[in-house]
């Protein structure tokens, strides 16, 4: 390799170059001014609020009172000694784990089933993808109706098989599944599409070569398709995990965190603390904990990406 | 089994899965045409006995949906206009401009992607209530004026455009603004159109932010309005699902329309742009 000359001759400062330096400065200022509005908005509505949250979390601020006092870690102490805190974390992680696993598993299954380049299959794929763009609020309304205790279609359907109606939304064991149903219904189409584009990027020679060696479809899936899909899988894992952790809309429409707090996920609890009980300080402490969890998960998964994922070439 | 049998089995499975997936939408539409009595039949009907078009008029009167629709349109158009324009400018600066700290500042833009609105809403609410912006369009629009993701994608597109184009513009005496809006922006049109569609859909569907940032009936958007309508019949909702579903159909209509018109565009963009 050839080394670039390291030493540079110091330019002599003349009147002309001074003018060009100041002209360049104006040019770069003009360039910066194009980025400035976006940076300003991000600063005011993302970065400043993050720091402000951190500050509020150390105060006893209550939105109904103008007074606030610095109270150190008291909000955090109160949270970690509250049994509900652990319950909420458990619910959030159970929901997230099930949501991510089922959405990815079903999405991959759909991708394998629909990996056919025919117009009719294309048409069907569009139908499966459509729920992704329907508002979560509307989707929740429809599922509320399907899961309705007395007149809902699901209970009528299981009645055909002689099963007793289940009070899906009011039973602490089943309520979380109603939320999962909406989320999975909305999410699998997108997951399928991303898996499909992953599948199509696997070179066909791999399959041809192993077919010649007498490998069957199942062996090929385990040893070729699945490992080579790992960047896609990881991408979906990260994005789905983080968005599942933020579940709110379906809870607000379908269960309100109940019955018996069985669907109180973390964002819903933050919302309740801040806007129903007006405990701004404690809600902010919970926000900070929530954000730390998201950062840690993102970091862990980024490290995993570098180590484990099989990249081709 | 022969490969033809396999193909048939696969096709049947695919059709079944598709029917299951679109069933909730079908059920929403069908329910919206039933009478309140028909909702409560022992054996549900999969086709309405008579099509009650009047349900739509009735739903429209059950809550001020006209007002909600206007609010939703203003919110959506406002966010769309600001997000696209601020992103075009920022993406230009980060792709073609040169100023000290450019790449570090761009990292700061990317890092914003990690911060969900569920993390910032409490302090932003406090800030906006000090500004007396709560329950105004400012609160609905301004905090969403910038999308880091749009900046990121547009920067990629601008980077792929040769510098010669910009130099040619300079030679012709065009200002930065003119070069950007007359030359670069038309060249990046496919990316901009895709981002505009995705932004439209997400602000039309947004619920969390408008729920928190507005509190008067006059400022509600459609998603919040229908949630309130349902709350107003809580307990008796089984008698009212035909109206709730009629309102739902009206709310998703624009989205379905856009989806049908632009689905090919959206799907290709989605599968290409997500992790490249």
Interface residues (C-beta under 8 A of the other chain):
Chain A: X27 X28 X29 X30 X31 X32 X33 X34 X35 X37 X38 X39 X41 X42 X45 X46 X47 X48 X49 X50 X52 X53 X56 X63 X110 X113 X114 X116 X121 X124 X125 X126 X127 X128 X129 X130 X131 X133 X134 X135 X136 X137 X138 X139 X141 X142 X143 X144 X145 X146 X148 X150 X151 X153 X156 X185 X188 X189 X190 X193 X194 X196 X197 X231 X232 X235 X242 X246 X248 X249 X252 X253 X267 X270 X271 X274 X275 X280 X283 X284 X287 X290 X291 X294 X295 X298
Chain B: X10 X13 X14 X15 X17 X18 X21 X22 X24 X25 X27 X28 X31 X39 X40 X43 X44 X86 X87 X89 X90 X92 X93 X94 X96 X97 X98 X99 X100 X102 X105 X108 X109 X112 X114 X115 X116 X118 X119 X120 X121 X122 X123 X124 X125 X126 X127 X142 X143 X145 X146 X148 X151 X176 X180 X201 X204 X205 X207 X208 X211 X212 X223 X226 X227 X230 X237 X238 X241 X244 X245 X248 X251 X252 X255 X256 X259 X263 X267 X270 X271 X272 X274 X275
